[in-house]
């Protein structure tokens, strides 16, 4: 028997969908999780220093704030405990099928349902498909580098080898993005020599991270206290983010703060020059750290900006001909953020494939959720729903609310299918692309926000409040229903 809803993934988005379905009285759903536990990126990314760069009271569900956070920016372990807490509190475990990786989904136009296939050949059915895989689930390994000859230990930061002791080792880190900014300060004092290979520098803002004291904890036990801090962070983040991506005075202030942080913590002019990006602050995600720059200034740490041309048996050769000897190589090279839903194969009406056909020129979706030719498909944290400086849960909760309302609307009116029209989809894309023009993301930098052709497919270019208004109620005139 087919479920009413199939949810793919048990991270923040998938669990939020499950909770809201139960609260809406919809109990016929299954959450498919490839791993043996819940958590998504907060289960997988266990590297030293892993944590959130969004304030704890904003990086949680609006309906589940009284968790008792221990610090201003939660670490990975606490984020995972929070999600496990939500699973138990809302009774989600009976709905989750662990160890089931959905590799494909095909829409049956006659039966009007989705047929899912898992990695073991098992088949599952559901009326509605809700992929909740996120944008940071597929590790990115440098494609132009062959590491087959390397005789040391190599791994991606999201697949950290905790049984490999780095003490005294000669370690190389490829990449200087968000993961590297967090892990480098944690391992710098432990290793013998640390070689950091930087393709492009990252703008860094002070993090001002601290543990909550008794006064904070007492305040957070009250609804008023939680609402105050959450509201303050939301208003600040939404205002700063929108203003900064448009440039102008706020963008200049952001750039000044980043430059001040660099000048304050790096005294060596040559190193400071290497760490100064050639693009405006915000073109790539701005990282938060109080310890990254001091770690790079250590005597046992070397920042290398020459391009990597080869990985040998015992090290890394750069374009200047120098071979940097390492016995451990860590790829902190990020994720395939523009390859939405990969490697799943999703096929809609008339055999149209989502990634290969509909998204041949880059991922796109109406409100980041719906695509023509794919009925009853609602993507969570899909194209152009990422945020540059505040909590993406604000977007996810809006998407979940919208999806639940669509399901209830179909049920109340006796509809079996809901598919966004091509006209509504195209009008939305045209307006979205116009809004993306002139943003700081369009500046000349390479980032996971953009495809290789330069199309911005990850980020939302307006205020969060605007998105929440646009997703408040489904507009039936934008859909084909049956």
WOFENVEN-V832459 format. One record per backbone hydrogen bond with DSSP energy under -0.5 kcal/mol. NH is the residue of the N-H (numbers start at 1). CO is the residue of the C=O. E is the energy in kcal/mol with one decimal. If there is no record, write none. Layout:
nh = [NH	NH]
co = [CO	CO]
e = [E	E]
This chain:
nh = [3	4	5	6	7	8	9	9	15	16	17	18	19	20	21	22	23	24	25	26	27	29	30	31	32	32	33	33	39	42	43	44	45	46	50	52	56	58	59	60	64	67	68	72	76	79	80	81	82	83	84	85	86	87	88	89	90	91	92	93	95	96	96	97	98	99	99	100	100	101	102	103	103	104	105	106	107	108	108	109	112	113	114	115	116	116	117	118	119	121	124	126	127	128	129	130	132	134	139	140	141	145	147	150	151	153	155	157	159	160	162	164	165	168	169	171	171	172	173	174	174	175	175	177	181	182	183	184	186	186	187	187	188	190	191	192	193	194	195	195	196	196	197	197	198	198	199	205	212	217	218	219	220	221	221	222	226	227	228	229	230	231	232	233	234	235	236	237	238	239	240	241	242	243	244	245	246	247	251	252	253	254	255	256	257	258	259	260	261	262	263	264	265	266	267	272	273	274	275	276	277	282	283	287	289	295	296	297	298	301	302	304	304	305	309	310	311	312	312	316	317	318	319	321	324	324	325	326	327	328	329	330	330	331	331	332	332	336	337	339	340	342	344	345	346	347	347	348	349	351	352	354	357	358	359	360	362	366	368	369	370	374	376	377	378	378	379	380	384	385	385	386	394	395	396	397	398	399	400	401	402	403	404	405	406	407	408	409	410	411	412	413	414	414	415	419	421	425	426	427	428	429	430	431	432	433	434	435	436	437	439	440	442	443	445	447	450	451	454	457	457	458	460	467	468	469	470	471	472	476	478	479	480	481	482]
co = [125	28	28	128	30	130	7	32	11	12	13	14	15	16	17	18	19	20	22	21	25	27	5	95	7	30	31	97	10	39	40	40	41	44	47	74	72	55	55	58	61	65	65	210	50	75	76	77	78	79	80	81	82	83	84	85	86	88	87	87	92	92	93	31	96	33	35	33	97	99	100	101	117	117	345	115	347	106	113	107	108	108	126	106	114	124	104	122	101	118	116	114	3	4	376	6	8	380	137	334	139	142	145	147	313	327	329	331	156	157	160	161	163	190	166	169	193	328	195	172	330	173	197	332	177	178	179	180	182	183	183	184	184	187	187	169	169	300	171	193	194	302	173	195	196	304	197	287	70	213	214	215	216	217	218	219	222	223	224	225	226	227	228	229	230	231	232	233	234	235	236	237	238	239	240	241	242	244	247	248	249	250	251	252	253	254	255	256	257	258	259	260	261	262	265	268	269	270	271	273	275	284	280	203	205	291	292	293	295	298	194	196	302	303	317	317	146	310	315	324	310	322	307	318	316	322	323	314	170	170	153	172	328	155	329	174	330	138	335	336	338	339	341	103	344	105	345	352	373	348	349	346	353	353	354	357	359	370	365	366	366	371	418	374	129	376	369	131	457	382	458	458	391	392	392	393	394	395	396	397	398	399	400	401	402	403	404	405	406	407	408	409	410	411	410	480	478	421	422	423	424	425	426	427	428	429	430	431	432	433	436	245	439	440	443	445	447	455	451	449	455	449	386	463	464	465	466	467	469	474	475	476	419	479	417]
e = [-2.2	-1.6	-1.6	-2.5	-3.0	-2.1	-0.7	-2.5	-2.4	-1.9	-2.2	-2.0	-2.5	-2.4	-2.0	-2.0	-2.2	-1.3	-1.5	-2.8	-0.7	-1.5	-1.7	-2.8	-3.2	-0.6	-0.6	-2.4	-2.1	-1.9	-1.5	-2.1	-2.5	-1.4	-2.2	-2.8	-2.7	-2.0	-1.8	-0.9	-1.4	-2.1	-0.5	-2.8	-2.5	-2.1	-2.4	-2.0	-2.1	-1.9	-2.4	-2.4	-2.0	-2.2	-2.0	-2.7	-2.3	-1.0	-2.4	-0.6	-2.0	-0.5	-1.5	-3.1	-0.7	-0.8	-2.6	-2.2	-0.7	-0.6	-0.7	-0.6	-2.3	-1.6	-2.6	-2.4	-2.3	-0.5	-3.1	-0.8	-1.8	-1.2	-3.8	-2.8	-0.6	-3.6	-2.7	-2.5	-1.9	-2.1	-2.3	-2.0	-2.1	-1.4	-2.7	-3.1	-2.6	-0.6	-0.6	-2.7	-0.6	-1.1	-0.6	-0.8	-2.5	-2.0	-1.9	-2.3	-2.1	-0.7	-1.1	-1.5	-0.8	-2.1	-2.2	-0.8	-3.0	-2.9	-2.7	-0.5	-2.8	-0.7	-2.6	-0.7	-2.5	-1.3	-2.6	-2.5	-0.5	-0.5	-1.4	-0.5	-1.9	-0.8	-2.1	-1.9	-1.9	-2.9	-3.1	-0.5	-0.6	-3.1	-3.0	-0.6	-0.7	-2.9	-0.5	-2.8	-2.4	-2.4	-2.4	-2.1	-2.6	-0.8	-0.7	-1.4	-2.1	-2.7	-2.2	-2.1	-2.6	-2.7	-2.6	-2.4	-2.3	-2.7	-2.3	-2.7	-2.9	-2.3	-2.7	-2.6	-2.1	-2.3	-2.9	-2.2	-0.8	-1.7	-1.2	-1.9	-2.4	-2.5	-2.2	-2.4	-2.5	-2.1	-2.3	-2.7	-2.2	-2.0	-2.7	-2.4	-1.6	-2.1	-0.6	-2.6	-2.1	-1.7	-1.6	-1.1	-0.7	-0.6	-2.0	-2.2	-2.5	-1.6	-1.8	-1.3	-1.3	-1.3	-2.8	-3.4	-0.6	-0.5	-2.8	-1.7	-0.5	-0.6	-2.3	-2.3	-3.2	-2.3	-2.3	-2.4	-3.4	-0.6	-0.7	-1.9	-3.1	-1.6	-3.1	-3.3	-0.5	-2.6	-0.5	-1.8	-1.1	-3.0	-2.2	-1.3	-1.3	-1.6	-2.0	-2.0	-0.7	-3.0	-0.5	-3.2	-3.1	-1.1	-2.3	-3.1	-1.5	-2.2	-2.0	-1.5	-1.7	-3.2	-1.8	-2.2	-2.0	-1.5	-2.4	-0.9	-2.3	-0.5	-2.0	-2.5	-2.5	-1.1	-0.9	-3.0	-1.4	-0.8	-2.4	-2.6	-1.0	-2.3	-2.7	-2.4	-2.1	-2.7	-2.6	-1.9	-2.0	-2.3	-2.5	-2.2	-2.4	-2.2	-2.5	-1.6	-0.7	-0.6	-2.2	-2.2	-2.6	-2.4	-2.6	-2.4	-2.1	-2.2	-2.7	-2.0	-2.3	-2.8	-1.7	-1.7	-1.7	-1.0	-1.7	-2.0	-1.3	-1.4	-2.4	-0.5	-1.4	-2.2	-1.5	-1.9	-0.8	-1.5	-2.5	-1.4	-2.4	-1.9	-2.3	-1.5	-1.4	-0.8	-2.3	-1.9	-3.8	-0.6	-1.5]
